[in-house]
Amino acid sequence: MSLQHIPVLKEESISLLNIKPNGVYVDCTLGGGGHFTSILEKLGTDGFLIGIDKDKRMIKLMNEKLGDRKNVFLIHDNFKNIKKIITNLGFKEVDGILYDLGVSSYQLDEKERGFSYMEDVPLDMRMNEEQEIKAEDLVNTLSEKELTEIIREYGEEKWANRISKFIVAYREQERIKTTGQLVEIIKNAIPARARRRGPHPAKRTFQALRIAVNDEMDSLKESLYDAVDILAVEGRCCVISFHSLEDRIVKRVFKYLAKDCECPPGLPECVCNKKSELKILTKKPIIPTKQEIGQNPRSRSAKLRAVEKV
Ligand SMILES: C[S@@+](CC[C@H](N)C(=O)[O-])C[C@H]1O[C@@H](n2cnc3c(N)ncnc32)[C@H](O)[C@@H]1O
């Protein structure tokens, strides 16, 4: 297997993690191991690195690549279980956590997995192939309203209404089983003049379905609170996101945890006792340079936010 994934904002995120050679670090989105390997290079023999991925193929691949390393753990799981994973490995706290969200080029390149609208294959899109629900289940069972919401919200697709209407009309005649069928439905739903501009007409809908199939937004929300909880004082958490909704979740969770008191204004004294847990290290998210975008167009929408535990 060959890996073609170019890690996004690698120098910036690794530098913000401020790696201590004897620290304990978690890469929540192992993928092809681009960021993971850079962290590992900075660790000494006393340091530990834990890599998590819900895609078993990524774990297998990195296991083959790394061989037996005493200070490395590769875990096939959802990063929303980060606390349980770390506790089961015997760690009480960690010094740094990295998330590089979304799908890897490697997964997109594996044609049979159904992530790409460029291939005609079964409509799957599961990052974790042990999961039951596939994209095929969503397009054939969700109501028109639910489909519209998913396509509009996760795909930021202005033709969401029409696309879901066309999906529902099609499936009344025949089950939608392949990416090819879905691409045709989308092309028929979007007026020709709108299809001539911008990216591939199916890009947004495919992104939306992938996010829904893999429950990406809820996993992130659940994971971030626990991640901050298991950070040691001065430990850092860095998140690279690719979608405005993801970035909004990261920004809001960090902002909430960095805030001291949450009492309504006008109270004579604080009754909530909420204490700030974080210092925000990136007032504005870090974005890729023009040069990085030129070399790796996939980095175009990336945003990096980082915090430090206080
Ligand atoms: C953008 S790739 C990471 C690429 C990696 N940083 C590199 O440089 O090679 C994201 C990876 O995170 C995994 N992933 C996405 N959501 C996840 C979740 N909730 N739990 C665990 N892994 C997840 C995907 O399967 C994918 O392999």
The ligand as a Tripos MOL2 file, in Angstrom:
@<TRIPOS>MOLECULE
LIG
   27    29     1     0     0
SMALL
NO_CHARGES

@<TRIPOS>ATOM
      1 C1         -7.0050   13.7370    7.9700 C.3       1 LIG1
      2 S1         -6.6890   12.0960    8.4400 S.3       1 LIG1
      3 C2         -5.2550   12.2090    9.4680 C.3       1 LIG1
      4 C3         -3.9920   12.2580    8.7110 C.3       1 LIG1
      5 C4         -2.7330   12.2030    9.5420 C.3       1 LIG1
      6 N1         -2.6300   13.3140   10.4530 N.3       1 LIG1
      7 C5         -1.5250   12.1640    8.6390 C.2       1 LIG1
      8 O1         -0.7720   13.1440    8.6060 O.co2     1 LIG1
      9 O2         -1.3330   11.1670    7.9580 O.co2     1 LIG1
     10 C6         -7.9340   11.7840    9.6220 C.3       1 LIG1
     11 C7         -7.9270   10.3750   10.1680 C.3       1 LIG1
     12 O3         -8.7240   10.3980   11.3470 O.3       1 LIG1
     13 C8         -9.5490    9.2750   11.3850 C.3       1 LIG1
     14 N2        -10.7300    9.6570   12.1660 N.ar      1 LIG1
     15 C9        -11.6970   10.5390   11.8120 C.ar      1 LIG1
     16 N3        -12.6150   10.6370   12.7880 N.ar      1 LIG1
     17 C10       -12.2070    9.8170   13.7870 C.ar      1 LIG1
     18 C11       -12.7400    9.4760   15.0750 C.ar      1 LIG1
     19 N4        -13.8980   10.0140   15.5210 N.pl3     1 LIG1
     20 N5        -12.0610    8.6190   15.8400 N.ar      1 LIG1
     21 C12       -10.8890    8.0670   15.4030 C.ar      1 LIG1
     22 N6        -10.3500    8.3260   14.1930 N.ar      1 LIG1
     23 C13       -10.9990    9.1960   13.4030 C.ar      1 LIG1
     24 C14        -9.8290    8.9210    9.9430 C.3       1 LIG1
     25 O4        -10.1220    7.5500    9.7990 O.3       1 LIG1
     26 C15        -8.5150    9.3290    9.2590 C.3       1 LIG1
     27 O5         -7.6510    8.2280    9.1310 O.3       1 LIG1
@<TRIPOS>BOND
     1     1     2 1
     2     2     3 1
     3     2    10 1
     4     3     4 1
     5     4     5 1
     6     5     6 1
     7     5     7 1
     8     7     8 2
     9     7     9 1
    10    10    11 1
    11    11    12 1
    12    11    26 1
    13    12    13 1
    14    13    14 1
    15    13    24 1
    16    14    15 ar
    17    14    23 ar
    18    15    16 ar
    19    16    17 ar
    20    17    18 ar
    21    17    23 ar
    22    18    19 1
    23    18    20 ar
    24    20    21 ar
    25    21    22 ar
    26    22    23 ar
    27    24    25 1
    28    24    26 1
    29    26    27 1
@<TRIPOS>SUBSTRUCTURE
     1 LIG1         1 GROUP 0 **** ****
